Amino acid sequence: MKIFGSKGRAPATAFILITVLLDVIGIGLIIPVLPKLVEEFVGGGPSEASAELGWLFAAYALMLFLCAPALGSLSDRFGRRPVILVALLGMAFDYVLTAMAPTLWLLFLGRIVAGACGSNFTTATAYIADVTPPEKRAQAFGLIGAAFGVGFILGPALGGLLGQFGPRVPFWVAAGMTALNFVYGAFVLPESLPAKERRAFSAVAANPFRSLLRLSRFPAVLGLAASFFFLQLGAQMLQSNWVLFTEFRFAWTERDVGLSLAMVGLVFGLAQGLLTRILIPKLGEPRSIFLGILLCVIGLIWFAVATQGWMMYAAMLPYAMIGIAGPSMQAIMSRQVQSNEQGELQGTLTSLMSVTAVFGPLIAAYVFAWFTRANATFQMPGAAFLTGAFFMFVALVFAALGLRSAPAATATVEPAGA
């Protein structure tokens, strides 16, 4: 079964990557039009709609946090295939509901359902862990990251184009793509977790708060999960501060911002799709974690002190090396737990990511506001990037602690030629 990349599993692996890609494209599709849709309901402009928009994003992230461990544990009990397919069907229904929503509360309901079904990423990651040899999981997780990067490029661009025909059109397109993916998966997706390796559903494991505590059973996982959390929190500083910073510092237009974000997605996708397959086998996973985080810190500091627009593009290169750190962490953690616990582990990691999606934008916004206000002792619009660099340093400390606790056999995959 552990034959990632073989002909027997190629269609299933492709389906999982397409599922992740379409999930991200679906999210990206609605980003350019969601503000306009909210403005229709509240009867005002961006200022009047900002609070409702913020709560919509928070509702989505909160549901990810609450539901990711449950979906992961359900997949440990019933298998990956049924959970993935049901979540896809739910997501398609959600897009239709949102496209037809006549009131704001139905739009909120749609985002809540989207957050619950979006936890499907958990099961998709567990599926990849099931069908991939332990020594190749970092590269496989890197491909998932690459799918994220490509989706991050295509989604907003396609959403902006479709939004010209109305703010609800992208939702209909996302519904169609997700429904087609469901039909495709129903025919090509085999089960990856044998019945004999499944375990009973655990309400404790499905509880997002208790699932975090359960990580204490595995000291290495606990340390690396903490590192993963701060890694993602640091990354939120870039995502949440990019538009504000570039408009404040360089007076970039929407076109400039869109092109730059597309380039971020491209560089990040290449790093996860290519460099994970080249550097991690040569360096080994522990060294890849430390090198990736250190270069990411350099990139964030470079963003913070940039005085010209081209510097933002140059700083993307060291920052993108975060793409080899995250998959390496996930690969090591996946080897600490049994095959029938992969869903629970990936669900917990997804919950951690969703927590950063709730608090990261708030931290970035308040830090930016504090250091750019008119009466500030000194102005530093890049302060949020420096905050991200600090979070990355904390991630480095926890990574060192986690790797020290990991058994050598599971913490390290020797570099090629070692």
C-alpha positions in Angstrom: 0.0 0.0 0.0 2.9 2.4 0.8 3.6 3.1 -2.9 3.2 6.8 -3.3 3.9 7.7 -6.9 3.4 4.2 -8.3 1.0 3.4 -11.1 -1.4 1.6 -8.8 -1.9 4.7 -6.6 -1.3 7.4 -9.2 -5.0 8.2 -9.9 -5.9 8.2 -6.1 -2.9 10.4 -5.3 -3.8 12.8 -8.2 -7.3 12.9 -6.8 -6.1 13.9 -3.4 -3.9 16.7 -4.8 -6.8 17.9 -7.0 -9.1 17.9 -4.0 -6.7 20.1 -2.0 -6.1 22.3 -5.1 -9.9 22.8 -5.7 -10.4 23.4 -2.0 -7.9 26.3 -2.1 -9.2 27.6 -5.4 -12.7 27.5 -4.0 -11.6 29.6 -1.1 -9.7 31.9 -3.4 -12.5 32.3 -5.8 -14.7 34.0 -3.3 -12.1 36.3 -1.7 -12.4 39.0 -4.3 -16.3 39.0 -4.3 -17.2 38.3 -0.7 -16.8 41.9 0.4 -19.1 43.0 -2.4 -21.7 40.4 -1.4 -21.5 41.5 2.2 -21.9 45.2 1.1 -25.1 44.2 -0.7 -26.6 42.9 2.5 -25.5 45.7 4.9 -26.2 48.5 2.4 -22.9 50.3 2.7 -19.3 50.4 1.6 -16.2 48.7 2.8 -16.2 50.5 6.2 -19.7 49.4 7.0 -19.1 45.8 5.8 -15.7 45.3 7.5 -17.0 44.0 10.8 -19.3 41.5 9.2 -16.6 40.4 6.8 -14.2 39.9 9.7 -16.7 37.7 11.5 -17.3 35.7 8.4 -13.6 34.8 8.2 -13.5 34.1 11.9 -16.5 31.8 11.7 -14.9 29.8 8.9 -11.6 29.5 10.9 -13.4 28.6 14.1 -15.3 25.8 12.4 -12.0 24.5 11.0 -10.7 24.4 14.6 -13.7 22.6 16.0 -14.3 20.1 13.2 -10.8 19.1 12.0 -10.1 16.6 14.8 -13.6 15.1 14.5 -13.2 14.5 10.7 -9.7 13.1 11.3 -11.0 10.7 14.0 -14.0 9.7 11.9 -11.5 8.8 9.1 -9.5 6.6 11.6 -12.8 4.8 12.3 -14.6 4.5 9.0 -11.7 5.0 6.5 -10.5 8.0 4.5 -12.6 7.5 1.4 -16.2 8.0 2.8 -15.2 11.0 4.9 -13.5 12.7 2.0 -16.4 12.1 -0.4 -19.1 13.2 2.2 -17.1 16.4 2.9 -16.8 17.1 -0.8 -20.5 16.7 -1.3 -21.1 19.0 1.7 -18.8 21.6 0.3 -20.6 21.6 -3.1 -24.0 22.0 -1.3 -22.5 24.9 0.7 -21.4 26.8 -2.4 -24.9 26.5 -3.8 -26.4 27.6 -0.5 -24.1 30.6 -0.4 -24.7 31.5 -4.1 -28.5 31.6 -3.4 -28.3 33.2 0.1 -30.9 35.9 0.3 -29.9 37.1 3.8 -26.7 37.7 5.7 -27.4 35.0 8.3 -27.6 32.4 5.5 -24.3 33.7 4.2 -22.9 33.1 7.8 -24.5 29.6 7.8 -22.7 28.9 4.5 -19.3 29.9 5.9 -19.9 27.7 8.9 -20.7 24.7 6.7 -17.7 25.6 4.6 -15.4 25.6 7.6 -16.7 22.2 8.8 -16.3 20.6 5.3 -13.0 22.5 4.7 -11.6 20.3 7.5 -11.4 17.7 4.7 -7.8 18.8 4.3 -7.2 16.8 7.5 -8.4 13.5 5.9 -6.6 14.2 2.6 -3.3 14.6 4.4 -3.9 11.4 6.4 -4.6 9.6 3.1 -1.3 10.8 1.7 0.4 9.5 4.9 -1.3 6.2 4.5 -0.1 5.6 0.9 3.4 7.0 1.3 6.5 5.3 2.7 7.7 7.1 5.9 11.0 8.2 4.2 9.1 10.0 1.4 6.3 11.7 3.4 8.1 15.1 3.5 8.1 15.2 -0.3 4.5 14.1 -0.4 3.4 16.7 2.1 5.4 19.2 0.0 3.2 18.3 -3.0 0.2 19.2 -0.9 1.8 22.5 -0.1 2.5 23.0 -3.8 -1.2 22.4 -4.5 -2.0 25.1 -1.9 0.4 27.5 -3.7 -1.1 26.9 -7.1 -4.6 27.3 -5.7 -3.6 30.5 -4.1 -2.5 31.8 -7.5 -5.5 30.6 -9.5 -8.3 31.2 -7.0 -8.2 34.9 -6.5 -7.3 35.6 -10.2 -10.2 33.4 -11.4 -12.6 34.9 -8.8 -11.7 38.4 -9.9 -12.5 37.6 -13.5 -15.7 35.8 -12.7 -16.8 38.5 -10.3 -17.2 40.9 -13.2 -20.4 38.9 -14.0 -21.7 39.3 -10.5 -20.6 38.5 -6.9 -22.4 35.2 -6.8 -21.0 33.7 -10.0 -17.8 32.4 -8.5 -19.8 30.5 -5.9 -21.7 28.7 -8.7 -18.4 27.8 -10.5 -16.8 26.6 -7.2 -19.9 24.4 -6.6 -19.6 22.9 -10.1 -15.9 22.1 -9.7 -16.4 20.5 -6.3 -19.3 18.4 -7.6 -17.3 17.2 -10.5 -14.4 16.3 -8.2 -16.9 14.3 -6.0 -18.0 12.3 -9.0 -14.5 11.7 -10.1 -13.4 10.6 -6.6 -16.4 8.2 -6.4 -15.0 6.2 -9.3 -11.2 6.4 -8.8 -10.5 6.8 -5.0 -9.7 3.5 -3.3 -9.7 3.2 0.5 -6.2 3.7 2.0 -6.8 2.5 5.6 -7.5 -1.2 5.8 -10.4 -2.3 8.1 -8.0 -4.2 10.4 -6.0 -1.1 11.1 -9.0 1.1 12.0 -9.9 2.0 15.6 -13.0 2.9 17.5 -14.2 6.5 17.3 -13.1 8.5 20.3 -15.0 11.5 21.5 -11.9 12.6 23.4 -9.8 12.6 20.2 -12.6 14.5 18.3 -12.6 17.2 21.0 -10.2 19.9 19.6 -9.1 20.9 23.1 -8.6 17.4 24.4 -6.9 16.4 21.1 -4.2 19.0 21.8 -3.7 17.6 25.3 -3.5 14.1 23.9 -0.3 15.1 22.0 1.5 14.9 25.4 1.5 11.1 24.8 4.2 11.7 22.2 6.9 14.2 23.5 8.4 14.7 20.1 5.0 15.4 18.5 4.2 17.8 21.3 7.3 19.9 20.7 7.1 19.8 16.9 3.4 20.6 17.0 4.2 23.7 19.1 6.8 24.6 16.5 4.3 24.0 13.7 1.9 26.3 15.5 4.4 29.2 15.7 5.6 28.5 12.2 2.0 29.0 10.9 1.4 32.0 13.2 4.5 33.7 11.8 3.3 33.0 8.3 0.0 34.7 9.1 1.9 37.9 9.7 2.9 37.9 6.0 -0.6 37.0 4.7 -2.4 39.5 6.9 0.0 42.4 6.6 0.9 42.3 2.9 -1.8 44.5 1.5 -1.7 47.1 4.3 2.1 47.3 4.2 2.5 47.6 0.4 -0.2 50.2 0.1 1.3 52.2 3.0 4.9 51.9 2.0 4.8 51.9 -1.8 1.3 53.1 -2.7 0.7 49.9 -4.6 -2.6 49.5 -6.5 -4.9 46.5 -6.5 -3.2 45.3 -9.6 0.3 45.6 -8.0 -1.0 43.7 -4.9 -2.6 41.0 -7.0 0.5 40.4 -9.1 2.7 40.3 -6.0 0.5 37.8 -4.2 0.4 35.7 -7.3 4.2 35.7 -7.3 4.2 34.7 -3.6 2.0 31.8 -4.4 4.1 30.8 -7.4 7.4 30.9 -5.4 5.9 29.1 -2.4 4.4 26.4 -4.7 7.7 25.8 -6.4 9.5 25.6 -3.1 7.1 23.0 -1.8 6.7 21.1 -5.0 10.3 21.0 -6.2 12.7 21.9 -3.3 11.1 19.3 -1.0 12.0 16.6 -3.5 15.6 17.9 -3.9 16.8 19.4 -0.6 15.1 17.3 2.0 16.5 14.0 0.7 20.0 15.6 0.6 19.8 17.5 3.9 17.6 15.2 6.0 14.5 16.4 7.7 15.9 18.0 10.9 18.4 20.1 9.0 15.7 21.1 6.5 13.6 22.3 9.5 16.3 24.5 10.9 17.5 25.8 7.5 14.0 26.5 6.3 13.0 28.5 9.4 16.3 30.5 9.5 15.9 31.6 5.9 12.3 32.4 6.5 13.3 34.7 9.4 15.7 36.4 7.0 12.9 36.9 4.5 10.5 38.4 7.0 13.2 40.8 8.3 13.9 41.8 4.7 10.2 42.5 4.1 10.1 44.6 7.2 12.9 46.9 6.1 12.2 47.0 2.4 12.3 50.6 1.0 11.6 49.7 -2.6 9.0 47.5 -4.2 11.6 45.2 -5.9 12.9 44.2 -2.5 9.6 42.6 -1.7 10.0 40.3 -4.6 13.6 39.5 -3.7 12.7 38.7 -0.1 10.2 36.1 -1.3 13.1 33.8 -2.2 14.5 33.2 1.4 11.0 33.4 2.8 9.8 30.6 0.5 12.2 28.2 2.3 9.5 27.8 4.9 8.2 25.3 2.3 10.8 22.7 3.3 10.4 23.3 7.1 6.6 22.5 7.5 6.6 19.3 5.4 9.6 18.0 7.3 7.9 18.6 10.6 4.8 16.8 9.4 6.8 13.9 8.1 8.6 13.4 11.5 5.4 13.7 13.5 3.6 11.2 11.2 6.2 8.6 12.1 5.6 9.0 15.8 2.0 7.7 15.7 0.3 4.5 14.4 -1.4 4.3 11.1 -4.8 4.4 12.7 -3.9 7.6 14.5 -2.9 9.6 11.4 -6.3 11.2 11.1 -6.3 12.3 14.7 -2.8 13.8 14.3 -3.5 15.6 11.0 -6.8 16.9 12.5 -5.0 18.3 15.4 -2.5 20.0 13.2 -5.3 21.5 11.1 -6.9 22.8 14.3 -3.6 24.5 15.2 -3.5 26.1 11.7 -7.1 27.3 12.1 -6.3 28.9 15.5 -3.5 30.9 13.8 -6.0 32.0 11.1 -8.2 33.4 13.9 -5.6 35.2 15.9 -2.9 35.9 13.4 -4.8 38.5 11.4 -5.8 40.3 14.6 -2.2 40.4 15.9 -1.0 41.7 12.5 -3.7 44.3 12.3 -3.2 45.8 15.7 0.6 45.8 15.4 0.4 47.6 12.1 -2.1 50.1 13.4 0.0 50.8 16.5 3.2 51.5 14.6 1.6 53.5 11.8 -0.7 55.7 13.9 -0.2 59.5 13.5 1.1 60.0 17.1 3.4 56.9 17.1 6.8 57.6 18.7 8.3 56.1 15.6 6.6 54.6 12.6 7.5 51.1 11.6 5.0 49.7 9.1 6.9 46.5 8.8 6.6 45.8 12.6 4.1 42.9 11.9 6.8 41.2 9.7 9.3 41.5 12.6 6.6 40.0 14.9 6.4 37.1 12.4 10.2 36.7 12.6 10.0 36.5 16.4 7.3 33.8 16.1 9.6 31.9 13.7 12.4 32.1 16.2 10.1 30.6 18.9 9.2 27.8 16.4 12.9 27.1 16.0 13.3 26.7 19.8 10.3 24.3 20.0 11.6 22.3 17.0 15.0 21.8 18.8 13.1 20.6 21.9 10.9 18.3 19.9 13.7 16.7 17.9 15.6 16.1 21.1 12.7 14.1 22.4 12.1 12.1 19.2 13.5 8.6 18.9 16.4 8.6 16.5 14.7 6.1 14.2 11.6 8.2 13.7 13.2 11.7 13.9 15.7 11.2 11.2 15.6 10.0 7.7 19.2 9.9 6.5 20.1 12.2 3.7 20.7 10.6 0.3 24.2 9.1 0.1 24.7 9.3 3.9 
